[in-house]
Amino acid sequence: MATRPRKKITISLLIPFLVFILFFSIMIWQKYRASHDVPVAPVIQNVEGNRSVTLFFALEGTQLVREAREIDPCESETACLKSVLDELLNGPIGEYGETIPEGAAVDAVRMEGVLATVEFNRAFADALLPGSSAEMLAVYSVVNTVITNFPQIQKVKLNVDGNTKAILRHLDLSDPLPPDYSLEQALPLEHEKNNQNNK
């Protein structure tokens, strides 16, 4: 019985077929990688140069007074707010008094539209000196500092140890607070120069 001749697949037909399969496989692999690659977050460049800020400290235990300070560049306004408050907690460089008790710390800050929220630890309330003056100076040194350095902010909400309805011995912190510049002492020019010289 005569055998049928086999169909020969020539190389000229095989090569285009293999090229097509390879090209199609590469396209599928690239699409798979694109759908599974984690996008790389853009690097946020620091703003060059220090930022001048104004902090509020105590004068003779009854009034607030301003002290200029410089902070390092920040990656965002929220980071700058945290840095400004950390400087406030570090205390004055000149002859003024501290307003925030030792042991107090800022756990977190948020900026939402015209409102800034500052989360303090429990020591902010527990370590305050007795008396309404100490509470007023502590609270409004924070509020005035925030609003003076961040003009877009109109009110500041202070929470203590996660409590959004915190009440100090004399001062209710349940609602956001506007600034109170009536507590500020306008210093004679000579006194201000002396304070600058002490820095």
Steps between C-alpha positions, in 0.01 A plus 500: 500500500636833397565746783374856474781757498518709820428864479820682564486816708756723354715728717365798311154429648621409852703816567215751450277285721759495782558876469125561530475276812800675660362847429159406638656351815705817565190717464308287754796505744534878483128545561520266801797689648333838450194384692704360793782750539470722808509864392796691637395801709650826377777639715386815681769761487563702812448871472839668506579736785380521858154628587456789742221442753349680797446324832299619800649468849412633843593840639492523879252212514204711392544598136624367170792639306645415158840348432645450151649164407619318189413142415647265243334458159186281498357255252142621557294753694396228745865412563574870552215526750644210700847661491363837617319337793808297591695827518230646724531201732879541506445831679633851452858589412481844661383605844133416461321220682376165374129455444486124439573274800795263502408156372234627261535380143319541169391154385354609166382798297250541219409787270156489337396818323489784754529261798815362661478217753774441757511173695678537836595225741351479850787696657381816327203511739642318803823700534353848455551738791179564697300807411308634203791724390731202444231325295427808291868560426560135409198468275529836325875477455418197283197652326667836431822333384314280252282775353779760483726268301230340285264781386268255324407357841223684686437268796695237691352189665697365796450137603657342806588131506251432221217680679325737258290647784784568741441742785789639702439617856364833374503492121272301269676364190192339344475752217763638258650824626575824313811699598497741794755775450366695797729282714803637318722762661630771269863538605695825497761505223791497751368186670467322166857593404632361828316174442642468148851559635457211745438251219 
